[in-house]
Amino acid sequence: MDRESEILSKLDQLIDMQHATQGDIRELKGQMSVMLMWLQSMDQRFSALMAPVNPPRKPAA
C-alpha cells in the first residue's frame, strides 16, 4: 500500500468514527431531553405535594 492510499484509508476511518460519534451525541441529546422533562415533572409534583407543608414566602421588598 503506498503512502497516499494509507493516508486516505486512515482518513476514511476517522470520518467513519466522526459519524458514529455524531450519532452517539444525537442519541444522548435525546435521552437527556427525556430525562429533563421527567425531572421537571417530578419537580412540579414535589412542589405540589410540599405546598401544604411550606407556607408561601413573602415577596422580597
PDB file with one MODEL, atoms N, CA, C and O in Angstrom:
MODEL        1
ATOM      1  N   MET A   1       0.861  -1.176   0.000  1.00  0.00           N
ATOM      2  CA  MET A   1       0.000   0.000   0.000  1.00  0.00           C
ATOM      3  C   MET A   1       0.902   1.232   0.000  1.00  0.00           C
ATOM      4  O   MET A   1       1.792   1.362   0.841  1.00  0.00           O
ATOM      5  N   ASP A   2       0.666   2.119  -0.937  1.00  0.00           N
ATOM      6  CA  ASP A   2       1.509   3.311  -0.969  1.00  0.00           C
ATOM      7  C   ASP A   2       1.036   4.318   0.073  1.00  0.00           C
ATOM      8  O   ASP A   2      -0.025   4.162   0.677  1.00  0.00           O
ATOM      9  N   ARG A   3       1.821   5.320   0.262  1.00  0.00           N
ATOM     10  CA  ARG A   3       1.589   6.308   1.326  1.00  0.00           C
ATOM     11  C   ARG A   3       0.245   7.026   1.153  1.00  0.00           C
ATOM     12  O   ARG A   3      -0.479   7.237   2.126  1.00  0.00           O
ATOM     13  N   GLU A   4      -0.079   7.396  -0.075  1.00  0.00           N
ATOM     14  CA  GLU A   4      -1.322   8.132  -0.317  1.00  0.00           C
ATOM     15  C   GLU A   4      -2.548   7.289   0.019  1.00  0.00           C
ATOM     16  O   GLU A   4      -3.478   7.784   0.655  1.00  0.00           O
ATOM     17  N   SER A   5      -2.564   6.042  -0.392  1.00  0.00           N
ATOM     18  CA  SER A   5      -3.718   5.189  -0.093  1.00  0.00           C
ATOM     19  C   SER A   5      -3.802   4.887   1.400  1.00  0.00           C
ATOM     20  O   SER A   5      -4.898   4.720   1.936  1.00  0.00           O
ATOM     21  N   GLU A   6      -2.667   4.815   2.070  1.00  0.00           N
ATOM     22  CA  GLU A   6      -2.663   4.617   3.524  1.00  0.00           C
ATOM     23  C   GLU A   6      -3.279   5.821   4.225  1.00  0.00           C
ATOM     24  O   GLU A   6      -4.078   5.673   5.150  1.00  0.00           O
ATOM     25  N   ILE A   7      -2.903   7.007   3.779  1.00  0.00           N
ATOM     26  CA  ILE A   7      -3.452   8.238   4.366  1.00  0.00           C
ATOM     27  C   ILE A   7      -4.957   8.322   4.101  1.00  0.00           C
ATOM     28  O   ILE A   7      -5.723   8.673   4.998  1.00  0.00           O
ATOM     29  N   LEU A   8      -5.381   8.003   2.884  1.00  0.00           N
ATOM     30  CA  LEU A   8      -6.807   8.042   2.556  1.00  0.00           C
ATOM     31  C   LEU A   8      -7.592   7.016   3.369  1.00  0.00           C
ATOM     32  O   LEU A   8      -8.720   7.280   3.787  1.00  0.00           O
ATOM     33  N   SER A   9      -7.000   5.858   3.589  1.00  0.00           N
ATOM     34  CA  SER A   9      -7.655   4.827   4.393  1.00  0.00           C
ATOM     35  C   SER A   9      -7.843   5.303   5.830  1.00  0.00           C
ATOM     36  O   SER A   9      -8.911   5.129   6.417  1.00  0.00           O
ATOM     37  N   LYS A  10      -6.803   5.900   6.385  1.00  0.00           N
ATOM     38  CA  LYS A  10      -6.904   6.415   7.757  1.00  0.00           C
ATOM     39  C   LYS A  10      -7.901   7.564   7.832  1.00  0.00           C
ATOM     40  O   LYS A  10      -8.630   7.696   8.815  1.00  0.00           O
ATOM     41  N   LEU A  11      -7.932   8.386   6.800  1.00  0.00           N
ATOM     42  CA  LEU A  11      -8.889   9.486   6.763  1.00  0.00           C
ATOM     43  C   LEU A  11     -10.324   8.957   6.718  1.00  0.00           C
ATOM     44  O   LEU A  11     -11.204   9.488   7.395  1.00  0.00           O
ATOM     45  N   ASP A  12     -10.555   7.922   5.929  1.00  0.00           N
ATOM     46  CA  ASP A  12     -11.881   7.292   5.886  1.00  0.00           C
ATOM     47  C   ASP A  12     -12.272   6.735   7.256  1.00  0.00           C
ATOM     48  O   ASP A  12     -13.424   6.849   7.674  1.00  0.00           O
ATOM     49  N   GLN A  13     -11.311   6.138   7.946  1.00  0.00           N
ATOM     50  CA  GLN A  13     -11.587   5.612   9.287  1.00  0.00           C
ATOM     51  C   GLN A  13     -11.969   6.741  10.237  1.00  0.00           C
ATOM     52  O   GLN A  13     -12.901   6.604  11.030  1.00  0.00           O
ATOM     53  N   LEU A  14     -11.246   7.856  10.155  1.00  0.00           N
ATOM     54  CA  LEU A  14     -11.553   8.999  11.019  1.00  0.00           C
ATOM     55  C   LEU A  14     -12.941   9.564  10.722  1.00  0.00           C
ATOM     56  O   LEU A  14     -13.677   9.929  11.638  1.00  0.00           O
ATOM     57  N   ILE A  15     -13.291   9.633   9.446  1.00  0.00           N
ATOM     58  CA  ILE A  15     -14.613  10.144   9.066  1.00  0.00           C
ATOM     59  C   ILE A  15     -15.705   9.211   9.585  1.00  0.00           C
ATOM     60  O   ILE A  15     -16.728   9.673  10.091  1.00  0.00           O
ATOM     61  N   ASP A  16     -15.492   7.905   9.462  1.00  0.00           N
ATOM     62  CA  ASP A  16     -16.466   6.937   9.986  1.00  0.00           C
ATOM     63  C   ASP A  16     -16.611   7.074  11.498  1.00  0.00           C
ATOM     64  O   ASP A  16     -17.720   7.017  12.029  1.00  0.00           O
ATOM     65  N   MET A  17     -15.490   7.256  12.185  1.00  0.00           N
ATOM     66  CA  MET A  17     -15.539   7.424  13.642  1.00  0.00           C
ATOM     67  C   MET A  17     -16.285   8.701  14.007  1.00  0.00           C
ATOM     68  O   MET A  17     -17.047   8.724  14.974  1.00  0.00           O
ATOM     69  N   GLN A  18     -16.067   9.768  13.231  1.00  0.00           N
ATOM     70  CA  GLN A  18     -16.755  11.029  13.496  1.00  0.00           C
ATOM     71  C   GLN A  18     -18.261  10.867  13.313  1.00  0.00           C
ATOM     72  O   GLN A  18     -19.040  11.361  14.128  1.00  0.00           O
ATOM     73  N   HIS A  19     -18.677  10.182  12.254  1.00  0.00           N
ATOM     74  CA  HIS A  19     -20.111   9.965  12.030  1.00  0.00           C
ATOM     75  C   HIS A  19     -20.724   9.132  13.156  1.00  0.00           C
ATOM     76  O   HIS A  19     -21.836   9.410  13.604  1.00  0.00           O
ATOM     77  N   ALA A  20     -20.002   8.118  13.606  1.00  0.00           N
ATOM     78  CA  ALA A  20     -20.500   7.292  14.712  1.00  0.00           C
ATOM     79  C   ALA A  20     -20.635   8.130  15.979  1.00  0.00           C
ATOM     80  O   ALA A  20     -21.613   8.005  16.715  1.00  0.00           O
ATOM     81  N   THR A  21     -19.645   8.983  16.225  1.00  0.00           N
ATOM     82  CA  THR A  21     -19.679   9.839  17.410  1.00  0.00           C
ATOM     83  C   THR A  21     -20.837  10.822  17.334  1.00  0.00           C
ATOM     84  O   THR A  21     -21.507  11.074  18.336  1.00  0.00           O
ATOM     85  N   GLN A  22     -21.076  11.376  16.151  1.00  0.00           N
ATOM     86  CA  GLN A  22     -22.200  12.301  15.991  1.00  0.00           C
ATOM     87  C   GLN A  22     -23.529  11.594  16.249  1.00  0.00           C
ATOM     88  O   GLN A  22     -24.439  12.176  16.838  1.00  0.00           O
ATOM     89  N   GLY A  23     -23.640  10.352  15.814  1.00  0.00           N
ATOM     90  CA  GLY A  23     -24.848   9.575  16.087  1.00  0.00           C
ATOM     91  C   GLY A  23     -25.028   9.334  17.576  1.00  0.00           C
ATOM     92  O   GLY A  23     -26.137   9.434  18.101  1.00  0.00           O
ATOM     93  N   ASP A  24     -23.924   9.014  18.259  1.00  0.00           N
ATOM     94  CA  ASP A  24     -23.983   8.815  19.710  1.00  0.00           C
ATOM     95  C   ASP A  24     -24.411  10.096  20.412  1.00  0.00           C
ATOM     96  O   ASP A  24     -25.206  10.058  21.351  1.00  0.00           O
ATOM     97  N   ILE A  25     -23.886  11.227  19.958  1.00  0.00           N
ATOM     98  CA  ILE A  25     -24.236  12.509  20.570  1.00  0.00           C
ATOM     99  C   ILE A  25     -25.718  12.808  20.373  1.00  0.00           C
ATOM    100  O   ILE A  25     -26.384  13.271  21.299  1.00  0.00           O
ATOM    101  N   ARG A  26     -26.240  12.547  19.174  1.00  0.00           N
ATOM    102  CA  ARG A  26     -27.680  12.762  18.934  1.00  0.00           C
ATOM    103  C   ARG A  26     -28.521  11.889  19.859  1.00  0.00           C
ATOM    104  O   ARG A  26     -29.527  12.341  20.406  1.00  0.00           O
ATOM    105  N   GLU A  27     -28.105  10.643  20.030  1.00  0.00           N
ATOM    106  CA  GLU A  27     -28.841   9.728  20.908  1.00  0.00           C
ATOM    107  C   GLU A  27     -28.807  10.226  22.353  1.00  0.00           C
ATOM    108  O   GLU A  27     -29.825  10.211  23.044  1.00  0.00           O
ATOM    109  N   LEU A  28     -27.634  10.666  22.803  1.00  0.00           N
ATOM    110  CA  LEU A  28     -27.514  11.168  24.172  1.00  0.00           C
ATOM    111  C   LEU A  28     -28.335  12.435  24.376  1.00  0.00           C
ATOM    112  O   LEU A  28     -28.939  12.617  25.434  1.00  0.00           O
ATOM    113  N   LYS A  29     -28.363  13.310  23.379  1.00  0.00           N
ATOM    114  CA  LYS A  29     -29.183  14.522  23.492  1.00  0.00           C
ATOM    115  C   LYS A  29     -30.652  14.159  23.657  1.00  0.00           C
ATOM    116  O   LYS A  29     -31.361  14.772  24.454  1.00  0.00           O
ATOM    117  N   GLY A  30     -31.107  13.166  22.905  1.00  0.00           N
ATOM    118  CA  GLY A  30     -32.493  12.722  23.027  1.00  0.00           C
ATOM    119  C   GLY A  30     -32.784  12.163  24.407  1.00  0.00           C
ATOM    120  O   GLY A  30     -33.822  12.455  25.001  1.00  0.00           O
ATOM    121  N   GLN A  31     -31.854  11.353  24.917  1.00  0.00           N
ATOM    122  CA  GLN A  31     -32.040  10.778  26.249  1.00  0.00           C
ATOM    123  C   GLN A  31     -32.036  11.864  27.317  1.00  0.00           C
ATOM    124  O   GLN A  31     -32.825  11.813  28.260  1.00  0.00           O
ATOM    125  N   MET A  32     -31.150  12.848  27.171  1.00  0.00           N
ATOM    126  CA  MET A  32     -31.088  13.930  28.149  1.00  0.00           C
ATOM    127  C   MET A  32     -32.349  14.784  28.104  1.00  0.00           C
ATOM    128  O   MET A  32     -32.801  15.279  29.137  1.00  0.00           O
ATOM    129  N   SER A  33     -32.916  14.958  26.918  1.00  0.00           N
ATOM    130  CA  SER A  33     -34.154  15.719  26.787  1.00  0.00           C
ATOM    131  C   SER A  33     -35.287  15.019  27.530  1.00  0.00           C
ATOM    132  O   SER A  33     -36.068  15.659  28.234  1.00  0.00           O
ATOM    133  N   VAL A  34     -35.370  13.704  27.370  1.00  0.00           N
ATOM    134  CA  VAL A  34     -36.392  12.924  28.077  1.00  0.00           C
ATOM    135  C   VAL A  34     -36.170  13.017  29.585  1.00  0.00           C
ATOM    136  O   VAL A  34     -37.121  13.191  30.346  1.00  0.00           O
ATOM    137  N   MET A  35     -34.924  12.903  30.011  1.00  0.00           N
ATOM    138  CA  MET A  35     -34.620  12.978  31.445  1.00  0.00           C
ATOM    139  C   MET A  35     -34.962  14.353  32.009  1.00  0.00           C
ATOM    140  O   MET A  35     -35.452  14.457  33.133  1.00  0.00           O
ATOM    141  N   LEU A  36     -34.706  15.409  31.235  1.00  0.00           N
ATOM    142  CA  LEU A  36     -35.027  16.758  31.688  1.00  0.00           C
ATOM    143  C   LEU A  36     -36.532  16.934  31.844  1.00  0.00           C
ATOM    144  O   LEU A  36     -36.987  17.523  32.825  1.00  0.00           O
ATOM    145  N   MET A  37     -37.311  16.430  30.886  1.00  0.00           N
ATOM    146  CA  MET A  37     -38.774  16.517  31.005  1.00  0.00           C
ATOM    147  C   MET A  37     -39.247  15.756  32.241  1.00  0.00           C
ATOM    148  O   MET A  37     -40.122  16.231  32.965  1.00  0.00           O
ATOM    149  N   TRP A  38     -38.671  14.571  32.489  1.00  0.00           N
ATOM    150  CA  TRP A  38     -39.055  13.779  33.651  1.00  0.00           C
ATOM    151  C   TRP A  38     -38.708  14.531  34.934  1.00  0.00           C
ATOM    152  O   TRP A  38     -39.507  14.578  35.870  1.00  0.00           O
ATOM    153  N   LEU A  39     -37.513  15.119  34.971  1.00  0.00           N
ATOM    154  CA  LEU A  39     -37.083  15.842  36.167  1.00  0.00           C
ATOM    155  C   LEU A  39     -37.984  17.043  36.437  1.00  0.00           C
ATOM    156  O   LEU A  39     -38.350  17.303  37.583  1.00  0.00           O
ATOM    157  N   GLN A  40     -38.342  17.773  35.384  1.00  0.00           N
ATOM    158  CA  GLN A  40     -39.240  18.915  35.564  1.00  0.00           C
ATOM    159  C   GLN A  40     -40.605  18.458  36.067  1.00  0.00           C
ATOM    160  O   GLN A  40     -41.218  19.127  36.898  1.00  0.00           O
ATOM    161  N   SER A  41     -41.077  17.333  35.571  1.00  0.00           N
ATOM    162  CA  SER A  41     -42.354  16.784  36.019  1.00  0.00           C
ATOM    163  C   SER A  41     -42.283  16.409  37.500  1.00  0.00           C
ATOM    164  O   SER A  41     -43.197  16.706  38.270  1.00  0.00           O
ATOM    165  N   MET A  42     -41.188  15.755  37.887  1.00  0.00           N
ATOM    166  CA  MET A  42     -41.022  15.365  39.292  1.00  0.00           C
ATOM    167  C   MET A  42     -40.915  16.600  40.182  1.00  0.00           C
ATOM    168  O   MET A  42     -41.424  16.601  41.303  1.00  0.00           O
ATOM    169  N   ASP A  43     -40.258  17.649  39.693  1.00  0.00           N
ATOM    170  CA  ASP A  43     -40.130  18.889  40.459  1.00  0.00           C
ATOM    171  C   ASP A  43     -41.501  19.514  40.683  1.00  0.00           C
ATOM    172  O   ASP A  43     -41.804  19.982  41.781  1.00  0.00           O
ATOM    173  N   GLN A  44     -42.330  19.520  39.637  1.00  0.00           N
ATOM    174  CA  GLN A  44     -43.683  20.072  39.780  1.00  0.00           C
ATOM    175  C   GLN A  44     -44.507  19.247  40.765  1.00  0.00           C
ATOM    176  O   GLN A  44     -45.239  19.801  41.584  1.00  0.00           O
ATOM    177  N   ARG A  45     -44.387  17.931  40.684  1.00  0.00           N
ATOM    178  CA  ARG A  45     -45.136  17.071  41.609  1.00  0.00           C
ATOM    179  C   ARG A  45     -44.668  17.287  43.047  1.00  0.00           C
ATOM    180  O   ARG A  45     -45.482  17.375  43.967  1.00  0.00           O
ATOM    181  N   PHE A  46     -43.359  17.372  43.230  1.00  0.00           N
ATOM    182  CA  PHE A  46     -42.826  17.583  44.571  1.00  0.00           C
ATOM    183  C   PHE A  46     -43.295  18.926  45.121  1.00  0.00           C
ATOM    184  O   PHE A  46     -43.698  19.025  46.280  1.00  0.00           O
ATOM    185  N   SER A  47     -43.239  19.958  44.280  1.00  0.00           N
ATOM    186  CA  SER A  47     -43.689  21.283  44.721  1.00  0.00           C
ATOM    187  C   SER A  47     -45.164  21.256  45.106  1.00  0.00           C
ATOM    188  O   SER A  47     -45.561  21.865  46.099  1.00  0.00           O
ATOM    189  N   ALA A  48     -45.974  20.551  44.321  1.00  0.00           N
ATOM    190  CA  ALA A  48     -47.406  20.459  44.625  1.00  0.00           C
ATOM    191  C   ALA A  48     -47.637  19.702  45.929  1.00  0.00           C
ATOM    192  O   ALA A  48     -48.508  20.068  46.718  1.00  0.00           O
ATOM    193  N   LEU A  49     -46.854  18.644  46.156  1.00  0.00           N
ATOM    194  CA  LEU A  49     -47.002  17.876  47.394  1.00  0.00           C
ATOM    195  C   LEU A  49     -46.553  18.674  48.612  1.00  0.00           C
ATOM    196  O   LEU A  49     -47.136  18.545  49.688  1.00  0.00           O
ATOM    197  N   MET A  50     -45.525  19.492  48.450  1.00  0.00           N
ATOM    198  CA  MET A  50     -44.971  20.233  49.580  1.00  0.00           C
ATOM    199  C   MET A  50     -45.696  21.548  49.834  1.00  0.00           C
ATOM    200  O   MET A  50     -45.479  22.165  50.877  1.00  0.00           O
ATOM    201  N   ALA A  51     -46.547  21.996  48.921  1.00  0.00           N
ATOM    202  CA  ALA A  51     -47.236  23.282  49.074  1.00  0.00           C
ATOM    203  C   ALA A  51     -47.990  23.387  50.397  1.00  0.00           C
ATOM    204  O   ALA A  51     -47.913  24.432  51.044  1.00  0.00           O
ATOM    205  N   PRO A  52     -48.722  22.344  50.833  1.00  0.00           N
ATOM    206  CA  PRO A  52     -49.424  22.470  52.119  1.00  0.00           C
ATOM    207  C   PRO A  52     -48.461  22.547  53.308  1.00  0.00           C
ATOM    208  O   PRO A  52     -48.821  23.095  54.350  1.00  0.00           O
ATOM    209  N   VAL A  53     -47.264  22.018  53.175  1.00  0.00           N
ATOM    210  CA  VAL A  53     -46.304  21.991  54.277  1.00  0.00           C
ATOM    211  C   VAL A  53     -45.551  23.300  54.381  1.00  0.00           C
ATOM    212  O   VAL A  53     -45.328  23.808  55.480  1.00  0.00           O
ATOM    213  N   ASN A  54     -45.161  23.847  53.251  1.00  0.00           N
ATOM    214  CA  ASN A  54     -44.391  25.090  53.234  1.00  0.00           C
ATOM    215  C   ASN A  54     -45.316  26.265  52.945  1.00  0.00           C
ATOM    216  O   ASN A  54     -45.891  26.351  51.859  1.00  0.00           O
ATOM    217  N   PRO A  55     -45.464  27.173  53.913  1.00  0.00           N
ATOM    218  CA  PRO A  55     -46.305  28.339  53.638  1.00  0.00           C
ATOM    219  C   PRO A  55     -45.657  29.188  52.540  1.00  0.00           C
ATOM    220  O   PRO A  55     -44.434  29.189  52.395  1.00  0.00           O
ATOM    221  N   PRO A  56     -46.464  29.898  51.781  1.00  0.00           N
ATOM    222  CA  PRO A  56     -45.885  30.735  50.723  1.00  0.00           C
ATOM    223  C   PRO A  56     -44.954  31.781  51.320  1.00  0.00           C
ATOM    224  O   PRO A  56     -45.227  32.336  52.384  1.00  0.00           O
ATOM    225  N   ARG A  57     -43.879  32.035  50.640  1.00  0.00           N
ATOM    226  CA  ARG A  57     -42.913  33.035  51.117  1.00  0.00           C
ATOM    227  C   ARG A  57     -43.407  34.427  50.761  1.00  0.00           C
ATOM    228  O   ARG A  57     -44.054  34.648  49.738  1.00  0.00           O
ATOM    229  N   LYS A  58     -43.075  35.353  51.646  1.00  0.00           N
ATOM    230  CA  LYS A  58     -43.440  36.740  51.372  1.00  0.00           C
ATOM    231  C   LYS A  58     -42.502  37.271  50.290  1.00  0.00           C
ATOM    232  O   LYS A  58     -41.303  36.992  50.315  1.00  0.00           O
ATOM    233  N   PRO A  59     -43.037  38.025  49.351  1.00  0.00           N
ATOM    234  CA  PRO A  59     -42.155  38.576  48.315  1.00  0.00           C
ATOM    235  C   PRO A  59     -41.142  39.540  48.920  1.00  0.00           C
ATOM    236  O   PRO A  59     -41.430  40.250  49.883  1.00  0.00           O
ATOM    237  N   ALA A  60     -39.967  39.545  48.341  1.00  0.00           N
ATOM    238  CA  ALA A  60     -38.913  40.444  48.832  1.00  0.00           C
ATOM    239  C   ALA A  60     -39.309  41.884  48.547  1.00  0.00           C
ATOM    240  O   ALA A  60     -39.850  42.201  47.488  1.00  0.00           O
ATOM    241  N   ALA A  61     -39.031  42.738  49.505  1.00  0.00           N
ATOM    242  CA  ALA A  61     -39.416  44.151  49.355  1.00  0.00           C
ATOM    243  C   ALA A  61     -38.449  44.893  48.471  1.00  0.00           C
ATOM    244  O   ALA A  61     -38.620  46.089  48.237  1.00  0.00           O
TER     245      ALA A  61
ENDMDL
END
